[in-house]
Amino acid sequence: MNFLRGVMGGPSAGPQPSGADTIQKLCDRVASSTLLDDRRDAVRALKSLSKKYRLEVGIQAMEHLIHVLQTDRSDSEIIGYALDTLYNVISNDLEEEEQEENSAKQVDDLGSQFTEIFIKQQENVTLLLTLVEEFDFHVRWPGVKLLTSLLKQQGPQVQQIILVSPMGVSRLMDLLADSREVIRNDGVLLLQQLTKSNAAIQKIVAFENAFERLLDIITEEGNSDGGIVVEDCLLLLQNLLKNNNSNQNFFKEGSYIQRMKPWFEVGDDNCGWSAQKVTNLHLMLQLVRVLVSPTNPPGATSSCQKAMFHCGLLQQLCTILMATGVPADILTETINTVSEVIRGCQTNQDYFASVNAPSNPPRPAIVVLLMSMVNERQPFVLRCAVLYCFQCFLYKNQKGQGEIVSTLLPSTIDGNSVSAGQLLCGGLFSTDSLSNWCAAVALAHALQENATLKEQLLRVQLATSIGNPPVSLLQQCTNILSQGSKVQTRVGLLMLLCTWLSNCSIAVTHFLHNPANVPFLTGQIAENLGEEEQLVQGLCALLLGISIYYNDNSLENYRKEKLKQLIEKRIGRENFIEKLGFISKHELYSRAAQKPQPSFSSPDHMMFDHEFTKLVKELEGVISKAIYKSSEEDKKEEEVKKTLEQHDNIVTHYKKVIREQDQELEELKQRINTLTSQNEQLQATVTQQVSQIQQHKDQYNLLKVQLGKDTQHHNSHSDTFQMNGIQTEEVSKLKEELEEWKNKHELLQGQLREKDSVIEKLNSSQLEMGTTEQSSQTIKSGGLEHNSELQKELEMLRSQIQLQAAEISKLQMENQKLQVTNATADPVLGDSGATAATSSELEARLEQEIKELKSEVKALSEEKESLKQHLDSSSSTVAILQDEKSKLQREVAESKKEQDDLLVLLADQDQKISALKIKLKDLGVPVEDEDDIESGDQGDEDEDGDEEEQD
């Protein structure tokens, strides 16, 4: 202990030893002492010296400390000291006053070197994982900190060791369940370092229920109002989800998206946001964007977008978007998040179009955002975010594009309110170059891949000044372009014109109709200007090339050949191609091509749009080829194009016919199944009725036998009363029998009506089937066979009705027998004076009931006659159906003959097309194969299917 007092600064008689000597003595003591207390004190002393003498302790004591971890695990205190000492040696997280600026790099290298020494033996990391499992706070916490520091210094190497260690990642996941917050929070930091840039570990952590635990921690800490722990959890969630499709799908399938909605429930009082809340909400918005990023697979993004709409997350984000008092950076990130949640999802885009700002009168959210975009007093990043939101709203949204363009058309302009189209035109022609660029790009997105809207936009007329006639929007754009405005304005207008004219011959004709446009473009391209103007020259070359490539030669003075001759004389082909290449070689072009979101460091760098870079990439090559083509090659190419278009039209027509036939076949199959089920039900009903009739027959025969026995004993007084009682009972039973027969007749009549309706349906379906071609012939013959089966069933019903008529006649005969029995019973009744009145009353009642039965039998016979007439009409209907069957058979034969003729024509057409393609290939023109065309058509059909699912 006297030795330790000397080390710790106590009084000593001799000269003070140096730090290195002291550390060496402490290391010897750790290695040689047999008493645990001595070793513990020595390790504690090393810990106190490790910060000041980091290098010396690391070099001399690391091996001894690792040995302590291996041998003294029973004593948690010495283990804790050893782990703290190693942490101080390896970690670079020293206090600022202990670091000098010139030695910062040296400190980083020192920690990395010590980490490399420690992990050289993989058993050391495995040992550390075992120690982290210990529940003792003095062991677990320093172990977590040491492992975190190792991952910071040598992340990939340590990750690989943990990955191959048995249950290595699972052991660390238990830290999130620790009841001690300090260990749990440091465990989150450890997992942050562990999951960086390692997809395998990210998947293991995710499947170890990390999402559930992290979301629980965020909820416990108060969501966005929580502290730094919420921030750490959000950073870990980003590590797990970013660029990891498997984890994103697991997150969505686990219904964790629904648990994100409470994060964005901000109150009405949005003033006084803390810096931590702003940071937390910013990370939460970024996490939403990770799930719907445009770089994710389209299917995964679409499913997440739908889930966010159905759980109300999109609605909550739009509430923040329209709220007041929200910090500017949160509002900007919210706009970017809403943009990617609605991008390419028709349902979400439709909802966003319906959102109104809380103003008086209410205005659409799109209009309010566009007002911010064209307002030069708004922050630059906010204006970029609004532009991105508008682009995402119009992405693959022809309905939204039509609504925006319609606000510019003369018939839909409302003078009482500001529309999106008016704001775009105002921004397009304002004095602020950034507003010009944003409005031009926004309007270009409204025309993207929509030839119909490009033609409709040609109708837009603008009133430039009082007294002057209105000019078209296209003309006004070219006028501003020729006035020599700022480079940013001209670049935006040229991008708009290139998008507008591409793949729209009518717009090209309108552009060339102005005689000043072509000389202006050639003049711009031919001049030798500085580097700033090279970009404008390249865009002018692209616009002129589009005017040639999509020219339909409707203007005699500006035919393709004449424009190419003009380029050859005034510019030169090589010079033209060189100027065209300025676009793709520009640095800002490469930046814009990387991702859809417009992100620029300053307004001056705002030159290119992401979608426009795709257009340039598509047209640059074809325009270069078109410039060098001769007139004969152009003519041949046009002929081939027309032939291919005709072929495509024929193929499209037959595909449409096949789709329609498939739909009709499905409908007819459903009808046949329905009729078959109805037929089975009717057959079951008939079988049941036959069995009931047989039961009634048996009951009737039994009554007859009982009545015959009773009439033999009518001589005695008591027998007379018994006979009268039996007769009364039999009459009531017969009345019930007749009621049942009447019900049976009504039921059969209803069944006949159903049969008639079935026949009518078959008749209408046969008429519809007459318009189809050979593919529906099988269904027709099946329907006619079914009609013959229905005719057989009608015959069966006739025979059943005849049997019922015979039964009715039998009942009438039985009534007559009952009357005769009553007549023979009269003398017996007369002999008894005491019962005369009673017998007369019974006789009167019996006669009255017999009369009623006769009237009912008569009514049933009339119904029988009407049923016979109905059956006759049904027979005539069957005969008519047979005639229609023969007609249909003749029509099927004719349609088969016509289809054979069409197939012969198609075969000839295919031979001609193959010959033309061979000629084109010989001429060096790229020609798409039929397989490519079919795959493209199939892709279009798939996209149509996806849109119908999203709707």
Stockholm file with secondary structure:
# STOCKHOLM 1.0

chainA/1-951         MNFLRGVMGGPSAGPQPSGADTIQKLCDRVASSTLLDDRRDAVRALKSLSKKYRLEVGIQAMEHLIHVLQTDRSDSEIIGYALDTLYNVISNDLEEEEQEENSAKQVDDLGSQFTEIFIKQQENVTLLLTLVEEFDFHVRWPGVKLLTSLLKQQGPQVQQIILVSPMGVSRLMDLLADSREVIRNDGVLLLQQLTKSNAAIQKIVAFENAFERLLDIITEEGNSDGGIVVEDCLLLLQNLLKNNNSNQNFFKEGSYIQRMKPWFEVGDDNCGWSAQKVTNLHLMLQLVRVLVSPTNPPGATSSCQKAMFHCGLLQQLCTILMATGVPADILTETINTVSEVIRGCQTNQDYFASVNAPSNPPRPAIVVLLMSMVNERQPFVLRCAVLYCFQCFLYKNQKGQGEIVSTLLPSTIDGNSVSAGQLLCGGLFSTDSLSNWCAAVALAHALQENATLKEQLLRVQLATSIGNPPVSLLQQCTNILSQGSKVQTRVGLLMLLCTWLSNCSIAVTHFLHNPANVPFLTGQIAENLGEEEQLVQGLCALLLGISIYYNDNSLENYRKEKLKQLIEKRIGRENFIEKLGFISKHELYSRAAQKPQPSFSSPDHMMFDHEFTKLVKELEGVISKAIYKSSEEDKKEEEVKKTLEQHDNIVTHYKKVIREQDQELEELKQRINTLTSQNEQLQATVTQQVSQIQQHKDQYNLLKVQLGKDTQHHNSHSDTFQMNGIQTEEVSKLKEELEEWKNKHELLQGQLREKDSVIEKLNSSQLEMGTTEQSSQTIKSGGLEHNSELQKELEMLRSQIQLQAAEISKLQMENQKLQVTNATADPVLGDSGATAATSSELEARLEQEIKELKSEVKALSEEKESLKQHLDSSSSTVAILQDEKSKLQREVAESKKEQDDLLVLLADQDQKISALKIKLKDLGVPVEDEDDIESGDQGDEDEDGDEEEQD
#=GR chainA/1-951 SS CHHHHHHTTCCCSSCCCCHHHHHHHHHHHHHHCCSHHHHHHHHHHHHHHHTTTHHHHHHHHHHHHHHHHHHCTTCHHHHHHHHHHHHHHHCCCCCGGGCCGGGHHHHHHHHHHHHHHHHTSHHHHHHHHHHHTCCCHHHHHHHHHHHHHHHHHSHHHHHHHHHHSTTHHHHHHGGGGCSSHHHHHHHHHHHHHHTTTCHHHHHHHHHTTHHHHHHHHHHHTTGGGCCHHHHHHHHHHHHHHTTCHHHHHHHHHTTCSGGGGGGGCCCSCCCSCCHHHHHHHHHHHHHHHHHTCTTSCHHHHHHHHHHHHHTTHHHHHHHHHHCSSCCHHHHHHHHHHHHHHHTTCHHHHHHHHHCEESCSSCEEHHHHHHHHHTCTTSCHHHHHHHHHHHHHHHTTCHHHHHHHHHTTSGGGCCTTSCCHHHHHHHHHTSSCHHHHHHHHHHHHHHHTTCHHHHHHHTTCEECCSTTSCCEEHHHHHHHHHHTTCCHHHHHHHHHHHHHHHTTCHHHHHHHHHSTTHHHHHHHHHHSCCCHHHHHHHHHHHHHHHHHHHTCCSCSGGGCHHHHHHHHHHHTCHHHHHHHHTHHHHSHHHHHHTTCSSCCCSSGGGCCCCHHHHHHHHHHHHHHHHHHHCCHHHHHHHHHHHHHHHHHHHHHHHHHHHHHHHHHHHHHHHHHHHHHHHHHHHHHHHHHHHHHHHHHHHHHHHHHHHHHHHHHTTCSSHHHHHHHHHHHHHHHHHHHHHHHHHHHHHHHHHHHHHHHHHHHHHHHHHHHHHTTSCGGGHHHHHHHHHHHHHHHHHHHHHHHHHHHHHHHHHHHHHHHHHHHHHHHHHHHHHHHCSTTHHHHHHHHHHHHHHHHHHHHHHHHHHHHHHHHHHHHHHHHHHHHHHHHHHHHHHHHHHHHHHHHHHHHHHHHHHHHHHHHHHHHHHHHTCCCCCHHHHHHHHHHHHHHHHHHHHHC
#=GC SS_cons         CHHHHHHTTCCCSSCCCCHHHHHHHHHHHHHHCCSHHHHHHHHHHHHHHHTTTHHHHHHHHHHHHHHHHHHCTTCHHHHHHHHHHHHHHHCCCCCGGGCCGGGHHHHHHHHHHHHHHHHTSHHHHHHHHHHHTCCCHHHHHHHHHHHHHHHHHSHHHHHHHHHHSTTHHHHHHGGGGCSSHHHHHHHHHHHHHHTTTCHHHHHHHHHTTHHHHHHHHHHHTTGGGCCHHHHHHHHHHHHHHTTCHHHHHHHHHTTCSGGGGGGGCCCSCCCSCCHHHHHHHHHHHHHHHHHTCTTSCHHHHHHHHHHHHHTTHHHHHHHHHHCSSCCHHHHHHHHHHHHHHHTTCHHHHHHHHHCEESCSSCEEHHHHHHHHHTCTTSCHHHHHHHHHHHHHHHTTCHHHHHHHHHTTSGGGCCTTSCCHHHHHHHHHTSSCHHHHHHHHHHHHHHHTTCHHHHHHHTTCEECCSTTSCCEEHHHHHHHHHHTTCCHHHHHHHHHHHHHHHTTCHHHHHHHHHSTTHHHHHHHHHHSCCCHHHHHHHHHHHHHHHHHHHTCCSCSGGGCHHHHHHHHHHHTCHHHHHHHHTHHHHSHHHHHHTTCSSCCCSSGGGCCCCHHHHHHHHHHHHHHHHHHHCCHHHHHHHHHHHHHHHHHHHHHHHHHHHHHHHHHHHHHHHHHHHHHHHHHHHHHHHHHHHHHHHHHHHHHHHHHHHHHHHHHTTCSSHHHHHHHHHHHHHHHHHHHHHHHHHHHHHHHHHHHHHHHHHHHHHHHHHHHHHTTSCGGGHHHHHHHHHHHHHHHHHHHHHHHHHHHHHHHHHHHHHHHHHHHHHHHHHHHHHHHCSTTHHHHHHHHHHHHHHHHHHHHHHHHHHHHHHHHHHHHHHHHHHHHHHHHHHHHHHHHHHHHHHHHHHHHHHHHHHHHHHHHHHHHHHHHTCCCCCHHHHHHHHHHHHHHHHHHHHHC
//
